[in-house]
Structure formats: C-alpha cells, structure tokens
Amino acid sequence: MPSRLRYGFSILAVALALSAAGLARGESYQEPEAFLAEVFGSKPAPKVFWLTKEIQAEASAILGHPPAQLRQRYWSDGRKSVWILEEMGKDELITAGFVVADARIDHVRVLVYRESRGGEVRRPSFLKQFHHARLAPGTRLDRDIDGIVGATLSVGAMERMARLALYFDRKSREQ
Amino acid sequence: MKRKTLALALAAAFAAPTVSAQTLDQKIEILQQEIDGLKAQIRKMPAQGRPAAAQTPLDYASPLDHTAGLASGSTTFVGYGEMNYSKFRESGDAKADLRRFVFGFNHRFDDRLTFHSEVEIEHSVASKDDEGEVEIEQAWLNYRFDDSINVKGGLFLIPLGVLNETHEPPTYYGVERNEVETRIIPTTWRELGLGVHGELGEGFRYDAGITTGFNSGKLDDPTVGIRSAHQEGQLADAHDLSVYGALNYRRPGLLVGGGVFTGNTGQNGQANPLLKGVAARLTLWDIHVKYSIDRLELQALYAAATLGDTDQLNAAVGATATPPFAVPKTMKGAYAQAAYHVYKEGKLDVAPFVRLERFEIEQQEDPANGLFQDPNNFERVTTVGVNFKLHPQVVLKTDVQRYHTDKSKDRFSIGIGYMF
C-alpha cells in the first residue's frame, strides 16, 4: 500500500476509534413515554381502539398489507389523540408518533429510525409537510408529500402512517 | 302521545342492549382472532422459545407482526428487478430480456450493527455458454455509532452520482439507465473497502472511505470508459487502493451534491506485467442536482474522469488486445432531465419525461500502432418516454431513444420494473 494511503487509512482508523469511544449513542430519538409527556404534560391512561372487520379492511388498503394487530393502543385527552405506529421503510421498521387534533395532523415525530439511509425523514424540513394535513375524501391525504431522493420507501411509510393515524382518529371517535 | 312515548321508551330499552351485544360480539370475535394468532405464533416457536430480543420492547401495539424492532434477530428480504423489450429502428432487430433479478438479505445483529446484501442475476440465465451473470452487488456490514458516524466495511456501492446508490427501476426515468451514469460513472459500481458516513446537521450527508480501485490491466472496452476495468470484489488486485468522498444535501424535493473517487489503477502489473511501476491514476468526480416543485421534476448531472499514463496503457493493454484499441484518456458527460406528473392519484402516477445527454470518451490515439479514436464515443442521446407507476414500487416504462452519432442504437423500448 502506498505510504499516502497508509497515512490516510491510519487517520481514518484513529478518527473512528475516537468516535467509537466518545459518541456512542442509540438511534431512538425519543422514547414514546417522553413523546406522550410532551404532548399531554403527563402520560394519560392508554385507550384501546378495536379494529373491526371494516376497519381492518380500510387499514389494509392504507398500508398495502393487513394490520397484524386487531387492537391499537392510543392516548387521548378528548381533543387530541396520539398514535404511535410502526411501518416498514426499505428493510427496517420506522416508529413514529402522530398527534391528531380536530381531524388534522397536529404534530409528527419519528421516534425510532433504523434504516442505514433515508434518515432525512425525521428532520423538521420533511415532517412539517404533514402539519395540518387531513384526510381528503376517502383515505388520501389532502396534499402531496415531497419525496427525498434515496428515501423513497421511508417517505411512503411515513405517508401511510399519517393516513392511518387520521383514519384511526376518525373511527375511534365513532366507537 | 303517551302511547308513542311508551313505544319509544320500550324501543330504546331493548335497542341499547342489542347494540352492546353487537359490539361485544365484535370484540369477542376480535379477541378470538388474536388468540388464534397467538396460538399460531406459539406453534411456530422453537422449543426453547423465541429470543427475548425479538419482542417489541415498547409500550404500544405495533401494527405489524413481523417486527423485531430495536434489538437483534431481524432479517429482512428485499428485491428489485426489470424486464425490458427493445426494438431497434435501423436494423429492425428486437430483444426482450430479463435484465436483472436482484434479491438480498439484510440482518440486524443489534441496535448498532447491521448487514446488507444484494445478489444480482443478469439476463436470466448464467452459464459458461450464456450472457448472464450472477454477482454479489453488495455485501457489507454497518456499525452505527451515531447519526453522524457510521462505519461500513465490505463490498459496497460508491456514492457518486444519483443512480449508483439508488438504482431500483421505479426510482429513475427511462427503460434504460441513463448513458452518463453507465459509461462515465460505471453504475452499479461497488468496491471492497472501509467507509465512514453520516449526517452533518440538517440535510447534509457525507461519505468517505478507502477501497479497492480499478485495474487498468483489465481494460478491454473503451466505449464504456473505465467500466471494463472494474473489479467488483472478484479477486480484486489491491496493490493500489483508492479513496472517495461525497457530500450531499437533501431536503424534501431537493438533492444537491457531488463526489470524487481517485486512485492508481496500474496495480503493480498484477493483471499485466507491462504495467509494473505504472501508476495510471484515475480520478472520477461528479456534481448533481435534483429538484421537484409541485408536479415538475428536474434533474441534472455532470461527471468527468481522467486516466493517467495512457501512452503506457496503450502499449501494454490497447495495442496487445484483439482487436487493438486506444485506451480512454478523458471521459466526461452530462444530462438534463425533466418529468411532469400529469396524473397522480392514489397509487397511480403517470409521468412523461425527456432527457438530453451528452458524453465524450476521448481515447489516447497512437496512429503509429493503429490505435484511433472511436467516433461513436462522442455521442448525444435524446430520450422521450413515460413512466407509469401502478404502485409506488411497480413501474411500467416506455421510451424512444435517438443517438445522434451511432444511429444503430436508436430504439423503442418497453420495460417493467419493481422493488420491495
């Protein structure tokens, strides 16, 4: 190996070793409990939303696959509801918290992002596109969400979860 | 009036329990389904039970049943592929091809360490007598210290251009991948090595690393620039390593970035003894931008490369080949592309597009030895077509391509592509 490359390799190795020692941190950006506390002030008792056959069918249409759970835990203070959902990005699950108020997305946060690429979906510049989004007739969002190059499937997962949260909120108020 | 009030009261008295009973029935049915599901899961468990780490540790119900979440044990299966048909205008020939069938496994060892892989089968059949190839496109481990620092090692894609890392058919326009990111940037381009990558603040992502490089002793086709000298992790001569760096800025609807890759390619004459002591440095770089506003998508890229010691490469490689050829010396190309989503409703998306490309692969001529420039390596290509997505991950494509120099490549193409 030429000496310049050996030198570069050594610098890289030292930098990585220092990083490993000093910067170890997880990829969970906010614990669900902390997210709930931020939204409600304190964590309210969870409620259970039952997925009847009709709701399962609609959830399947939104997600593109059947929901595995037949009941979904959520939190609500009457006006706002919080839905912590998971959906597959490219090859890992994305965990995101959605706050719905007055049938609109009030707030979104990516709580856990596991993919090696596409982490831009957790940035405010992406998430702000969901602010005040609501369901158009049917279960579509009332707006287009701009994609991020290299994160196509993560963007799709976030959009599906937003629709599901809005749909669950709507149906939970009917139950 | 009294009778009517009494009737309503009776109706209400009987109706309420009926509604409750229906709701209860629904809940019992749902619970029964859940119990059946749990029983089925228990039956699938090995005797000692599933690893604890495979359970979702968070206090909420996941909408998915195949979650492994934060901890170890999750393995996912991914894939993409494309099937193309092309009819050439000049000759009237037509070809249908299962161009690529790619599958891969990704595995999460723990919350920091992951493995990523892709295996590609090209042209449907791979054997001694067929055109097809089976190749490992990626096989690398990633260790995540932090969002800002990931370290990867193995066979991975070099982060140059737009296509090289994001090359699944539904993510780009046109049946064929664009020429500039085929002939100048040799997509899908991977090397064995060690890299570091991560985020630098809002939207910025960097990549840097040290990898195997090209081997100019293996050059045999100047029409594709440096591509024929790639090693793809196949007993790669690694006397001369290369380094790369890339910086990209992403935000919704916008990508701006660039990258550079440089290293010697002589490889101490391991592939060709005449190249012993010849550096033959290759430096390849690009800048790119992609911008979407409302339904309009714009994309442009410029890439350029230089290869050193081309006189010596000509003598060692070009002049001794059959047939002889002049080795590529400088390579550059650019394209601009515009697409408009004329219909986008639900999963359906129809987007006509136009792409203008130009590339120049200038060869090191040596008239004394009969090595000359191939005029077809100075080319302009116009592509007009439509991408029709049946689903965000499934696309039908059709286009017409006009080559301004080598008209034998003019064609009409149809393709099907998918990714999951």
Boltz contact constraints between the chains, C-beta under 6 A:
constraints:
  - contact:
      token1: [A, 5]
      token2: [B, 241]
      max_distance: 6.0
  - contact:
      token1: [A, 9]
      token2: [B, 210]
      max_distance: 6.0
  - contact:
      token1: [A, 16]
      token2: [B, 151]
      max_distance: 6.0
  - contact:
      token1: [A, 19]
      token2: [B, 145]
      max_distance: 6.0
  - contact:
      token1: [A, 19]
      token2: [B, 149]
      max_distance: 6.0
  - contact:
      token1: [A, 20]
      token2: [B, 145]
      max_distance: 6.0
  - contact:
      token1: [A, 23]
      token2: [B, 145]
      max_distance: 6.0
  - contact:
      token1: [A, 23]
      token2: [B, 146]
      max_distance: 6.0
  - contact:
      token1: [A, 24]
      token2: [B, 145]
      max_distance: 6.0
  - contact:
      token1: [A, 25]
      token2: [B, 146]
      max_distance: 6.0
  - contact:
      token1: [A, 26]
      token2: [B, 111]
      max_distance: 6.0
  - contact:
      token1: [A, 32]
      token2: [B, 58]
      max_distance: 6.0
  - contact:
      token1: [A, 32]
      token2: [B, 60]
      max_distance: 6.0
  - contact:
      token1: [A, 50]
      token2: [B, 30]
      max_distance: 6.0
  - contact:
      token1: [A, 52]
      token2: [B, 26]
      max_distance: 6.0
  - contact:
      token1: [A, 67]
      token2: [B, 63]
      max_distance: 6.0
  - contact:
      token1: [A, 68]
      token2: [B, 64]
      max_distance: 6.0
  - contact:
      token1: [A, 68]
      token2: [B, 65]
      max_distance: 6.0
  - contact:
      token1: [A, 69]
      token2: [B, 61]
      max_distance: 6.0
  - contact:
      token1: [A, 69]
      token2: [B, 63]
      max_distance: 6.0
  - contact:
      token1: [A, 70]
      token2: [B, 30]
      max_distance: 6.0
  - contact:
      token1: [A, 70]
      token2: [B, 33]
      max_distance: 6.0
  - contact:
      token1: [A, 70]
      token2: [B, 34]
      max_distance: 6.0
  - contact:
      token1: [A, 72]
      token2: [B, 61]
      max_distance: 6.0
  - contact:
      token1: [A, 73]
      token2: [B, 60]
      max_distance: 6.0
  - contact:
      token1: [A, 73]
      token2: [B, 61]
      max_distance: 6.0
  - contact:
      token1: [A, 84]
      token2: [B, 60]
      max_distance: 6.0
  - contact:
      token1: [A, 85]
      token2: [B, 63]
      max_distance: 6.0
  - contact:
      token1: [A, 86]
      token2: [B, 62]
      max_distance: 6.0
  - contact:
      token1: [A, 86]
      token2: [B, 64]
      max_distance: 6.0
  - contact:
      token1: [A, 91]
      token2: [B, 76]
      max_distance: 6.0
  - contact:
      token1: [A, 91]
      token2: [B, 78]
      max_distance: 6.0
  - contact:
      token1: [A, 91]
      token2: [B, 106]
      max_distance: 6.0
  - contact:
      token1: [A, 93]
      token2: [B, 67]
      max_distance: 6.0
  - contact:
      token1: [A, 116]
      token2: [B, 142]
      max_distance: 6.0
  - contact:
      token1: [A, 120]
      token2: [B, 250]
      max_distance: 6.0
  - contact:
      token1: [A, 123]
      token2: [B, 202]
      max_distance: 6.0
  - contact:
      token1: [A, 125]
      token2: [B, 251]
      max_distance: 6.0
  - contact:
      token1: [A, 126]
      token2: [B, 252]
      max_distance: 6.0
  - contact:
      token1: [A, 146]
      token2: [B, 252]
      max_distance: 6.0
  - contact:
      token1: [A, 146]
      token2: [B, 253]
      max_distance: 6.0
  - contact:
      token1: [A, 148]
      token2: [B, 250]
      max_distance: 6.0
  - contact:
      token1: [A, 148]
      token2: [B, 252]
      max_distance: 6.0
  - contact:
      token1: [A, 149]
      token2: [B, 255]
      max_distance: 6.0
  - contact:
      token1: [A, 149]
      token2: [B, 290]
      max_distance: 6.0
  - contact:
      token1: [A, 150]
      token2: [B, 166]
      max_distance: 6.0
  - contact:
      token1: [A, 152]
      token2: [B, 171]
      max_distance: 6.0
  - contact:
      token1: [A, 156]
      token2: [B, 392]
      max_distance: 6.0
